[in-house]
Amino acid sequence: MRKLKYHEQKLLKKVNLYSWKNESNHKETSVMRRYHIQGREDYSKYNNLCGQITKTVAKLKTLPPEDAYRIDKTQTLLAKLYEMGVISNTTNLSSLEKVSVSAFCRRRLPVVLVKLHIAQSIDKAVELVEQGHIKVGVDTITDPAFHVNRSMEDHVTWVKTSKIRKKILEYNDERDDFDVTM
């Protein structure tokens, strides 16, 4: 790539389209590929959340272990992150130091669809979500960055009007006669 001229540098002062800040960050690109994240903004948001969590844990660790405020805030933080599905247990504060961007990415809707065997791969799951074939609870979700909590995981299903759902029901001989008329 050629060196930019003065007026070109001045025009691109705020946004440099040729090189990113973290161009040599291979971990970022591997996570974005593995979990099919479409924008760097999502990755940076997850990374900021991880940084805030580790900063909060570091501040909580400076308090004495028997402090009532520390115990209360630790339990609150552990319960919240466990309900979000980011951590697997609520036993100790040291598990929060290891929270990574991948932990947040594993709770995205397409990854949960693969885990529930609704889709075969993450890119196919992203396609299904964007086309409007998936609902969580009563709401149809079209954003692949939707975060699925532990409590919402049981409510991930097909939309009633989805043609893919109808084909699966026909294949499994589970299609109801009432559904045929619709």
ZADRENLUM-567435 format. One line per field, with one value per residue: x, y, z of N, C-alpha, C in turn. Coordinates in steps of 0.001 Angstrom, whole numbers, plus 500000, padded with zeros to 6 digits. Layout:
npx = [X, ...] .
npy = [Y, ...] .
npz = [Z, ...] .
capx = [X, ...] .
capy = [Y, ...] .
capz = [Z, ...] .
cpx = [X, ...] .
cpy = [Y, ...] .
cpz = [Z, ...] .
This chain:
npx = [500847, 500542, 502049, 500007, 498981, 499309, 496794, 495058, 495633, 494709, 491964, 491309, 491759, 490224, 489012, 490605, 490723, 492406, 494051, 493487, 493175, 493897, 495243, 496981, 495894, 495268, 493682, 491247, 490245, 490054, 488107, 485969, 485566, 485026, 482628, 481036, 480716, 479561, 480267, 482877, 482208, 480542, 482345, 484108, 482403, 481837, 484425, 484903, 483014, 484123, 486482, 485426, 484268, 486524, 487850, 486044, 486116, 488763, 488658, 486863, 488377, 490223, 488969, 488425, 488026, 485870, 484142, 480932, 479811, 481443, 480859, 478112, 478039, 479646, 478142, 475880, 476982, 477999, 475606, 474194, 475842, 475840, 473144, 473011, 474477, 477154, 479118, 479850, 479447, 478593, 480424, 482934, 484892, 487118, 486579, 485493, 487555, 488485, 486724, 485889, 485760, 484745, 483023, 480806, 480136, 479324, 476748, 475232, 472463, 472631, 474674, 473551, 471440, 472790, 473785, 471421, 470715, 469139, 470093, 472666, 475185, 476971, 476937, 474741, 472792, 472841, 471824, 469207, 468200, 468365, 466549, 464175, 463096, 463206, 462085, 462103, 460609, 457763, 458520, 459733, 462979, 465404, 467980, 471231, 472977, 471658, 471381, 471089, 469670, 469986, 467430, 465857, 466645, 465184, 462984, 463480, 462444, 460931, 459323, 455793, 454830, 456904, 458365, 460351, 460027, 457590, 458353, 460125, 458364, 456679, 458510, 459126, 456701, 454934, 453236, 450366, 446854, 445380, 447320, 447805, 445690, 446224] .
npy = [498836, 502214, 505199, 507572, 510717, 514164, 515568, 513411, 512049, 513930, 513926, 511344, 511379, 510889, 508395, 505581, 503670, 501806, 500458, 498676, 499223, 496972, 495198, 493062, 491248, 488122, 486494, 487792, 487698, 484930, 484222, 485679, 484375, 481729, 481925, 483210, 486048, 489055, 491747, 493924, 495494, 494102, 492244, 493998, 495091, 492831, 492363, 494682, 494289, 492037, 493185, 495058, 493331, 491936, 494093, 494864, 492565, 492678, 494972, 494097, 492107, 493540, 494232, 493106, 489542, 488796, 490889, 492365, 493818, 493036, 490284, 490366, 491771, 490082, 487697, 488666, 489412, 486927, 485436, 486859, 486630, 483867, 483353, 484625, 482842, 482930, 482027, 478808, 477914, 479006, 479270, 480531, 483591, 483609, 482326, 484256, 485771, 484515, 484945, 485181, 486533, 484560, 483214, 484898, 484833, 482206, 482234, 483440, 483576, 481982, 480113, 478794, 477604, 475688, 474153, 473127, 471451, 472390, 473653, 472838, 474028, 476998, 479109, 478422, 478600, 481335, 482248, 481170, 482624, 485285, 485187, 484940, 482569, 481650, 481775, 483207, 482520, 484362, 486126, 486818, 486542, 488343, 489118, 488029, 488447, 488200, 487648, 484734, 483804, 481474, 480785, 481427, 479652, 477299, 478091, 478491, 478099, 477032, 479340, 479471, 479751, 478962, 477474, 475594, 474419, 473122, 471247, 469683, 468630, 467147, 465273, 463854, 462714, 464071, 466115, 467963, 467547, 469864, 471774, 471368, 472507, 475151] .
npz = [500000, 499204, 500551, 502137, 500800, 501946, 502024, 501845, 504208, 505990, 505452, 506270, 508980, 511331, 510888, 510019, 507361, 506313, 508115, 511098, 514670, 516195, 514382, 514326, 516024, 516571, 518087, 518319, 515663, 515353, 517255, 516252, 513816, 514662, 516147, 514374, 514309, 513108, 513164, 514291, 516386, 518139, 519197, 520493, 522402, 524009, 524891, 526375, 528409, 529661, 530614, 532441, 534279, 535294, 536422, 538409, 539993, 540856, 542457, 544399, 545571, 546997, 549299, 552712, 553289, 554983, 554934, 554894, 552782, 550624, 550492, 549880, 547384, 545863, 545816, 544469, 541964, 541082, 540944, 538981, 536676, 536444, 535884, 533461, 532019, 531610, 533379, 534867, 537467, 540828, 542878, 543702, 543757, 542174, 539794, 538219, 537290, 535067, 533022, 529655, 526290, 524695, 526397, 526526, 523839, 523516, 524418, 522526, 520241, 517728, 518422, 520558, 519220, 517689, 519754, 520802, 518789, 516708, 514502, 512113, 511849, 512872, 511031, 509422, 511370, 511908, 509529, 509638, 511826, 510921, 508827, 510136, 511252, 513832, 517197, 520470, 523319, 522987, 521090, 517848, 516769, 515034, 515181, 515215, 517318, 519667, 523110, 524948, 527897, 530700, 531584, 529392, 527496, 527299, 525903, 523242, 520048, 516905, 514665, 514289, 511656, 510046, 507244, 507295, 509783, 509328, 507389, 508877, 510795, 509108, 508132, 510455, 510970, 512663, 512212, 512785, 512027, 512156, 511688, 508996, 507631, 507939] .
capx = [500000, 501355, 501915, 498968, 499407, 498918, 495353, 494387, 495771, 493841, 490595, 491153, 492343, 489400, 488753, 491624, 490113, 493415, 494593, 492741, 494020, 494386, 495334, 497745, 495237, 494776, 492642, 489993, 489744, 489675, 486822, 484946, 485289, 484454, 481249, 480377, 480365, 479614, 480863, 483872, 481592, 480075, 483517, 484644, 481473, 482095, 485746, 484726, 482322, 485107, 487368, 484708, 484100, 487800, 488145, 485185, 486644, 489999, 488270, 486263, 489428, 490970, 488244, 488653, 487123, 484684, 483358, 479548, 479612, 482116, 480093, 476850, 478292, 480170, 477007, 475047, 477677, 478027, 474249, 473836, 476587, 475385, 471845, 473294, 475086, 478558, 479928, 479182, 479108, 478575, 481112, 483946, 485180, 488239, 486074, 485158, 488763, 488737, 485648, 486454, 484806, 484116, 481921, 479644, 479779, 478638, 475339, 474535, 471373, 473042, 475458, 472583, 470695, 473637, 473851, 470124, 470562, 468145, 470861, 473855, 476392, 476681, 476568, 473356, 471942, 472750, 470913, 467843, 467796, 468168, 465361, 462992, 462534, 463398, 461509, 462475, 459373, 456743, 459102, 460577, 464269, 466123, 469332, 472053, 473728, 470742, 471957, 470108, 469913, 469683, 465978, 465250, 467147, 464127, 461905, 463942, 461719, 460628, 458136, 454705, 454636, 458141, 458255, 461327, 459360, 456588, 459057, 460646, 457225, 456254, 459529, 459013, 455297, 454364, 452436, 448977, 445888, 444990, 448379, 447732, 444719, 446718] .
capy = [500000, 503421, 506168, 508542, 512105, 514999, 515833, 512146, 511798, 514870, 513447, 510091, 511552, 510278, 506994, 505006, 502491, 500884, 499613, 498689, 499359, 495655, 494416, 491840, 490493, 486894, 485926, 488450, 487156, 483520, 484185, 486179, 483314, 480547, 482184, 483889, 487417, 489780, 493069, 494073, 496203, 493094, 491717, 495012, 495193, 491680, 492567, 495707, 493649, 491204, 494095, 495616, 492256, 491693, 495273, 494772, 491480, 493169, 495889, 493310, 491348, 494401, 494276, 491910, 488444, 488676, 492117, 492093, 494419, 492169, 489040, 490677, 492097, 488884, 486806, 489299, 489308, 485515, 485018, 487515, 486023, 482488, 483404, 484981, 481698, 483218, 481143, 477523, 477676, 480221, 478940, 481453, 484806, 483390, 481904, 485445, 486312, 483795, 485199, 485614, 486925, 483324, 482875, 485665, 484376, 480919, 482462, 484065, 482721, 480925, 479081, 478021, 476780, 474538, 473335, 472457, 470629, 472959, 473930, 471995, 474827, 478353, 479969, 478084, 479131, 482783, 482391, 480924, 483725, 486484, 485014, 485003, 481245, 481284, 482657, 482973, 482878, 484742, 487099, 486365, 487218, 488418, 489583, 486901, 488788, 488099, 486881, 483803, 483449, 480079, 480594, 481558, 478592, 476304, 478667, 478705, 477185, 477509, 480167, 478604, 479849, 478615, 476330, 474597, 473705, 472237, 470145, 468801, 467908, 466145, 464227, 463067, 462302, 464708, 467271, 467855, 467818, 471264, 472549, 471186, 473450, 476526] .
capz = [500000, 499107, 501634, 501824, 500663, 503086, 502045, 502117, 505646, 506696, 505295, 507009, 510308, 512373, 510576, 509159, 506768, 505819, 509178, 512343, 515851, 516601, 513156, 514554, 517081, 515964, 518939, 517950, 514398, 515507, 517963, 515333, 512843, 515309, 516570, 513260, 514693, 511852, 513317, 515346, 517510, 519093, 519890, 521405, 523537, 524878, 525486, 527410, 529531, 530370, 531326, 533590, 535271, 535971, 537237, 539593, 540827, 541488, 543533, 545477, 546253, 547907, 550572, 553536, 552904, 555836, 554830, 554481, 551462, 549655, 550373, 549201, 545976, 545216, 545566, 543438, 540685, 540698, 540558, 537719, 535581, 536287, 535201, 532069, 531377, 531315, 534221, 535059, 538872, 541640, 544122, 544192, 542999, 541252, 538481, 537442, 536668, 533828, 532060, 528376, 525247, 524222, 527299, 526076, 522489, 523618, 524759, 521398, 519757, 516789, 519090, 521345, 518257, 517370, 520968, 520938, 517585, 515791, 513291, 512007, 512031, 513346, 509913, 509056, 512434, 511678, 508393, 510127, 512699, 510107, 507993, 510978, 511512, 515234, 518210, 521856, 524017, 522009, 520172, 516755, 516870, 513767, 515462, 515662, 518525, 520808, 524219, 525500, 529298, 531029, 531686, 528067, 526623, 527114, 525106, 521868, 519156, 515556, 514490, 513813, 510207, 509356, 506331, 507737, 510883, 508734, 506735, 509936, 511368, 508126, 508090, 511684, 511072, 513845, 511816, 513214, 510960, 512260, 511039, 507552, 507098, 508063] .
cpx = [500897, 501121, 500901, 499552, 498818, 497408, 494544, 494469, 494847, 492374, 490325, 491716, 491556, 489170, 489806, 491082, 491139, 493993, 493760, 493717, 494687, 494506, 496060, 497120, 494583, 493671, 491273, 489414, 489330, 488340, 485703, 484596, 484565, 482978, 480456, 479846, 480580, 480258, 481858, 483297, 481115, 481244, 484048, 483720, 481686, 483434, 485676, 484014, 483272, 486061, 486708, 484521, 485404, 488195, 487316, 485687, 487905, 489677, 487652, 487319, 490265, 490284, 488570, 487626, 485852, 483804, 481970, 479271, 480240, 481325, 478815, 477074, 478855, 479040, 476107, 475680, 477722, 476658, 473852, 474551, 476228, 474050, 472026, 473913, 476553, 479490, 479137, 478819, 479212, 479343, 482080, 484201, 486286, 487770, 485731, 486381, 489026, 487634, 486256, 485344, 484065, 482951, 480658, 479181, 479040, 477164, 474602, 473531, 471825, 473838, 474547, 471758, 471496, 473699, 472558, 469794, 469406, 468819, 472132, 475142, 476000, 476299, 475165, 472379, 471779, 471772, 469454, 467336, 467499, 466926, 464076, 462343, 462542, 462713, 462020, 461302, 458295, 457291, 459949, 461851, 464952, 467552, 470182, 472861, 472865, 471343, 470866, 470511, 469629, 468181, 465291, 465635, 466073, 463026, 462329, 463283, 461582, 459411, 457057, 454576, 455871, 457943, 459236, 460740, 458350, 457245, 459595, 459513, 456707, 457231, 459414, 457607, 454637, 453461, 450973, 448052, 445425, 446036, 448323, 446776, 445206, 447680] .
cpy = [501233, 504331, 507212, 509948, 512925, 515205, 514556, 511790, 512694, 514430, 512209, 510182, 510817, 508789, 506513, 503685, 501442, 499977, 499785, 498861, 498030, 494748, 493091, 490967, 489252, 486258, 486502, 487860, 485696, 483387, 484648, 485138, 482141, 480750, 482998, 485261, 488291, 491159, 493109, 494762, 495221, 492528, 492734, 495220, 494046, 491843, 493617, 495136, 492791, 492068, 494692, 494569, 492024, 492882, 495257, 493696, 491938, 494125, 495132, 492535, 492210, 494521, 493034, 490820, 488347, 489926, 491816, 492650, 493538, 490891, 489267, 490926, 490904, 487923, 487358, 489135, 487866, 485040, 485604, 486864, 484555, 482453, 483777, 483821, 481883, 482327, 479876, 477228, 478981, 480026, 480014, 482600, 484596, 482912, 483103, 486056, 485693, 484001, 485769, 486015, 485693, 482908, 483638, 485190, 483044, 481075, 483219, 483067, 481669, 479793, 478195, 477123, 475538, 473596, 472539, 471572, 471103, 473276, 473085, 472759, 476253, 479265, 479672, 478628, 480635, 483065, 482203, 482084, 484965, 486389, 484977, 483662, 480865, 482298, 482236, 483465, 483162, 485678, 486426, 487201, 487185, 488918, 488418, 487188, 488715, 487176, 486031, 483444, 481968, 479837, 480664, 480413, 477533, 476793, 478994, 477655, 477796, 478427, 479274, 478596, 479466, 477373, 475226, 473764, 472707, 471028, 469158, 467993, 466843, 464975, 463302, 462507, 462841, 465883, 467009, 468165, 469267, 472154, 472451, 472207, 474879, 476863] .
cpz = [500000, 500303, 501209, 501717, 501804, 503156, 502288, 503599, 506443, 506609, 506148, 508424, 511383, 512131, 509596, 508626, 506345, 506891, 510436, 513500, 516189, 515380, 513367, 515634, 516484, 516788, 518590, 516672, 514528, 516244, 517040, 514277, 513479, 515635, 515557, 513690, 513477, 511972, 514462, 516571, 518573, 519890, 520892, 522599, 524528, 525607, 526599, 528631, 530347, 531179, 532555, 534676, 536020, 536843, 538520, 540547, 541547, 542637, 544706, 546258, 547195, 549265, 551395, 553221, 553743, 555802, 554265, 553090, 550379, 549433, 549585, 547708, 545202, 544870, 544465, 542063, 540182, 540224, 539210, 536535, 535371, 535550, 533731, 531301, 531074, 532134, 534514, 536506, 539659, 542940, 544596, 543229, 541969, 539872, 537600, 536775, 535307, 532782, 530789, 527416, 524735, 525109, 526926, 524703, 522520, 523958, 523661, 520830, 518742, 517442, 519935, 520424, 517860, 518560, 521179, 519732, 516705, 514458, 513305, 512248, 512419, 512187, 509401, 510105, 512290, 510551, 508835, 510979, 511874, 509232, 508805, 511251, 512992, 516139, 519585, 522682, 522977, 520940, 519105, 516775, 515507, 513942, 515961, 516922, 519780, 521864, 524862, 526926, 529511, 531067, 530322, 527141, 526337, 526180, 523675, 520980, 517769, 515608, 513888, 512298, 509401, 508488, 506713, 508867, 510332, 508061, 507773, 510547, 510405, 508087, 509300, 511909, 512343, 513501, 512129, 512039, 510982, 511586, 509532, 506940, 507135, 506958] .
